[in-house]
Each structure stands twice: as C-alpha cells, then as structure tokens.
Amino acid sequence: MKQELAEEGSRCSILSKQHRFNEHCCIRCCSPFTFLINPKRPCLDCQYNVCKTCRTYSKREKAWLCTACQKTSLL
C-alpha cells in the first residue's frame, strides 16, 4: 500500500504542474468536473480538487478527504 501511495503522489505531482489541469479534472482519476453531476471539492490534506468518486466526507474533520489522503491517515 505504501508503494501505491508513493506512485499516486508522483503522478499527482506531475499532473499538478500542467497548467490548470486540476481546475478542470480530478487529480486522482482525471475525470472532468461538471457543475451538478461531478462537482470538484478540495481535499483537506493535499488541497487538490477531487471528484465525487475519489473523495469521502470526514465527519470528524467536517471536510472532504481524497482517497489517497484517507489511506495515508489509516497507516
């Protein structure tokens, strides 16, 4: 799981360098954001915008966490 998270971090780092990529697409799965169907939300930990498939709501933090940051917090 640690290697998987490291690879995910590397991929996100590369994608985030693309001009405004994360404004229009999810940093985790690259799906495009749409206003009502697939809205973007910033992850509390990494601050990347993620889609509804790649995030969960943390009741404790009262904020959204992406799947990678959620897995990291479990380690």
C-alpha positions in Angstrom: 0.0 0.0 0.0 2.9 2.4 0.7 4.3 1.9 -2.8 0.8 2.5 -4.3 0.5 5.8 -2.3 4.0 6.9 -3.4 3.2 6.2 -7.0 -0.1 8.2 -6.6 1.9 11.1 -5.1 4.3 11.1 -8.0 1.5 11.1 -10.6 -0.3 13.9 -8.8 2.9 16.0 -8.7 3.4 15.6 -12.5 -0.3 16.4 -13.2 -0.4 19.4 -11.0 2.4 21.0 -13.0 0.2 21.0 -16.1 -1.3 24.4 -16.5 -4.7 24.5 -14.7 -5.2 20.7 -15.0 -6.8 20.4 -11.6 -9.2 23.2 -12.2 -11.0 21.1 -14.8 -10.2 17.4 -14.0 -9.8 15.3 -10.9 -6.2 14.9 -9.8 -6.8 11.2 -8.8 -8.8 9.7 -11.7 -8.6 12.5 -14.4 -12.3 12.6 -14.9 -13.7 16.0 -15.9 -15.6 18.1 -13.4 -19.2 19.1 -14.2 -21.3 21.6 -12.1 -24.1 19.3 -10.9 -23.1 15.8 -11.9 -19.5 15.6 -10.8 -18.5 18.8 -8.8 -15.0 19.4 -7.6 -14.1 19.6 -3.9 -10.7 20.4 -2.4 -9.1 17.7 -0.2 -8.5 19.0 3.3 -5.0 17.5 3.4 -3.4 17.8 0.0 -5.6 20.7 -1.3 -6.1 19.0 -4.7 -9.5 19.2 -6.3 -11.1 15.7 -6.5 -14.4 14.3 -7.9 -17.2 12.6 -6.1 -15.8 9.1 -6.8 -12.3 10.0 -5.3 -13.4 11.6 -2.0 -15.1 10.8 1.2 -16.5 13.1 3.8 -14.8 13.1 7.2 -17.4 13.8 9.9 -14.6 14.2 12.4 -12.9 16.9 10.3 -16.1 18.2 8.8 -14.3 18.3 5.4 -13.6 16.2 2.3 -10.6 13.9 2.0 -9.4 12.3 -1.2 -9.0 8.5 -1.2 -5.1 8.8 -1.1 -5.1 11.1 1.9 -7.6 8.9 3.7 -5.5 5.8 3.1 -2.4 7.7 4.4 -4.2 8.7 7.6 -5.0 5.0 8.2 -1.3 4.0 8.1 
